[in-house]
Amino acid sequence: MSEFTHMDEKGSVRMVDVGDKDVTDRLAKAGGTITMNLETFDKVASNSVRKGNVLETARIAGILAAKQTHTLVPMCHPIHIRHVQIDFYLDRGSCAIHIEGDVRASDRTGVEMEALTAVSVAALTIYDMCKSHDRSMVISEIRLIEKSGGKSGNYSRKQ
């Protein structure tokens, strides 16, 4: 059995030492969904939510979250992120906003957690800005879509 590098010989959790790893280009794309009632969806789509521009605020929140992942997730390393992109896809038929977050870096460890955090916080921001209209919103399907770079190679979710 290979050694699990996130634990020491006594079984205590530790941060992995990535100092000997090569710096490589890293990419991760994550996705998530928030569903809401039709009235709230239409308010977001028409930019008429009382608190302001929901999607642009969520985009900024997602970008900031990606950059702060190492302060939120205990074993994550600070990453030299060079690009974060948050996109929203509105689906009126299911009253859903699909969120995608892309994170790119050249570093010694991957950016999957940064992409997942970006999408999660973007969804939470949408919820926060719309909760006075609809408290029944559901955040779901937070997932890694693809990643590339590093020793473990590439990953692409099979739909």
C-alpha positions as CSV (number, residue, x, y, z in Angstrom):
1,M,0.0,0.0,0.0
2,S,1.4,3.4,-0.9
3,E,2.0,6.0,1.8
4,F,-0.8,8.5,2.3
5,T,1.1,11.7,2.4
6,H,-1.5,13.7,4.3
7,M,-0.8,11.8,7.5
8,D,2.4,11.3,9.5
9,E,3.7,8.0,10.9
10,K,1.6,8.5,14.0
11,G,-1.6,9.1,12.0
12,S,-1.7,12.8,12.6
13,V,-2.9,15.0,9.8
14,R,-0.2,17.1,8.2
15,M,0.2,19.5,5.2
16,V,1.9,17.8,2.3
17,D,5.4,19.1,1.5
18,V,5.2,20.0,-2.2
19,G,8.7,21.6,-2.3
20,D,10.2,18.8,-4.4
21,K,7.4,18.8,-7.0
22,D,7.9,20.4,-10.4
23,V,6.2,23.7,-11.2
24,T,3.7,22.9,-14.0
25,D,0.7,24.6,-15.6
26,R,-2.4,23.6,-13.7
27,L,-6.0,24.0,-14.7
28,A,-9.2,23.0,-12.9
29,K,-12.8,23.6,-13.9
30,A,-15.6,23.1,-11.4
31,G,-19.4,23.4,-11.7
32,G,-22.4,23.8,-9.6
33,T,-26.1,24.7,-9.8
34,I,-28.5,26.8,-7.8
35,T,-32.2,26.4,-8.4
36,M,-34.9,28.9,-7.3
37,N,-38.5,29.7,-7.9
38,L,-39.5,31.3,-11.3
39,E,-40.1,34.8,-9.8
40,T,-36.7,34.9,-8.3
41,F,-35.0,33.5,-11.4
42,D,-36.7,36.2,-13.5
43,K,-35.5,38.9,-11.1
44,V,-31.9,37.6,-11.4
45,A,-32.2,37.4,-15.2
46,S,-33.6,40.9,-15.5
47,N,-31.1,42.3,-12.9
48,S,-34.0,43.5,-10.7
49,V,-33.1,41.9,-7.3
50,R,-33.3,44.5,-4.5
51,K,-29.7,43.9,-3.4
52,G,-28.2,44.7,-6.8
53,N,-26.5,42.9,-9.7
54,V,-26.5,39.3,-8.4
55,L,-24.4,37.6,-11.1
56,E,-21.6,40.2,-11.2
57,T,-21.5,40.2,-7.4
58,A,-21.3,36.4,-7.4
59,R,-18.6,36.5,-10.0
60,I,-16.4,38.8,-7.9
61,A,-17.1,36.7,-4.8
62,G,-16.1,33.5,-6.6
63,I,-12.8,35.1,-7.8
64,L,-12.0,36.3,-4.3
65,A,-12.8,32.9,-2.9
66,A,-10.5,31.1,-5.2
67,K,-7.7,33.4,-4.1
68,Q,-8.5,32.7,-0.4
69,T,-9.0,28.9,-0.6
70,H,-5.8,28.2,1.5
71,T,-7.3,30.3,4.3
72,L,-10.5,28.3,4.3
73,V,-9.4,24.7,3.7
74,P,-6.8,23.7,6.3
75,M,-4.4,21.6,4.2
76,C,-4.5,23.7,1.0
77,H,-1.3,25.5,0.0
78,P,-1.3,29.1,-1.1
79,I,-1.3,29.0,-4.9
80,H,0.1,31.5,-7.4
81,I,-3.2,31.9,-9.3
82,R,-2.9,33.6,-12.7
83,H,-6.5,33.4,-13.8
84,V,-10.0,32.8,-12.4
85,Q,-13.1,32.9,-14.6
86,I,-16.6,32.4,-13.4
87,D,-19.4,31.9,-15.9
88,F,-23.2,31.6,-15.4
89,Y,-25.6,29.8,-17.6
90,L,-29.3,30.6,-17.0
91,D,-31.8,27.8,-17.6
92,R,-35.3,29.3,-17.2
93,G,-36.9,25.9,-17.9
94,S,-35.6,24.5,-14.7
95,C,-35.2,27.8,-12.9
96,A,-31.5,27.1,-12.5
97,I,-28.3,29.0,-12.7
98,H,-25.4,26.8,-13.7
99,I,-22.1,28.0,-12.5
100,E,-18.7,27.2,-13.9
101,G,-15.4,28.2,-12.4
102,D,-12.0,27.9,-14.2
103,V,-8.8,28.4,-12.3
104,R,-5.3,28.4,-13.8
105,A,-1.9,28.5,-12.1
106,S,1.7,27.6,-12.6
107,D,2.6,25.9,-9.3
108,R,3.6,22.7,-7.5
109,T,0.1,21.6,-6.6
110,G,-3.3,21.6,-8.3
111,V,-6.1,24.1,-8.3
112,E,-9.1,21.8,-7.9
113,M,-9.9,23.1,-4.5
114,E,-9.7,26.7,-5.7
115,A,-12.2,26.0,-8.5
116,L,-14.6,24.2,-6.2
117,T,-14.4,26.9,-3.7
118,A,-15.0,29.6,-6.3
119,V,-18.2,27.9,-7.5
120,S,-19.4,27.2,-4.0
121,V,-19.0,30.8,-2.9
122,A,-20.5,32.2,-6.1
123,A,-23.6,30.0,-5.4
124,L,-23.7,31.1,-1.8
125,T,-23.5,34.7,-2.9
126,I,-26.5,34.2,-5.2
127,Y,-28.4,32.7,-2.3
128,D,-27.5,35.5,0.0
129,M,-28.5,38.2,-2.5
130,C,-31.8,36.4,-3.3
131,K,-32.9,35.0,0.1
132,S,-35.3,37.9,0.8
133,H,-37.2,36.8,-2.4
134,D,-36.9,33.0,-2.0
135,R,-35.5,31.0,0.9
136,S,-36.3,27.7,-0.8
137,M,-33.3,27.9,-3.2
138,V,-31.1,24.8,-3.5
139,I,-27.4,24.7,-4.1
140,S,-26.4,21.4,-5.7
141,E,-24.1,19.5,-8.0
142,I,-20.8,21.1,-6.9
143,R,-18.3,19.0,-8.7
144,L,-14.9,18.9,-10.5
145,I,-15.5,18.9,-14.2
146,E,-11.9,18.6,-15.4
147,K,-8.3,19.2,-14.3
148,S,-4.9,19.1,-16.0
149,G,-1.3,19.3,-14.9
150,G,0.8,17.7,-12.3
151,K,1.9,14.2,-11.5
152,S,-1.6,12.7,-11.4
153,G,-2.3,13.8,-15.0
154,N,-5.5,14.8,-16.5
155,Y,-9.1,14.2,-15.4
156,S,-12.3,14.8,-17.3
157,R,-15.7,14.0,-15.7
158,K,-17.8,11.6,-17.8
159,Q,-21.2,13.1,-18.2
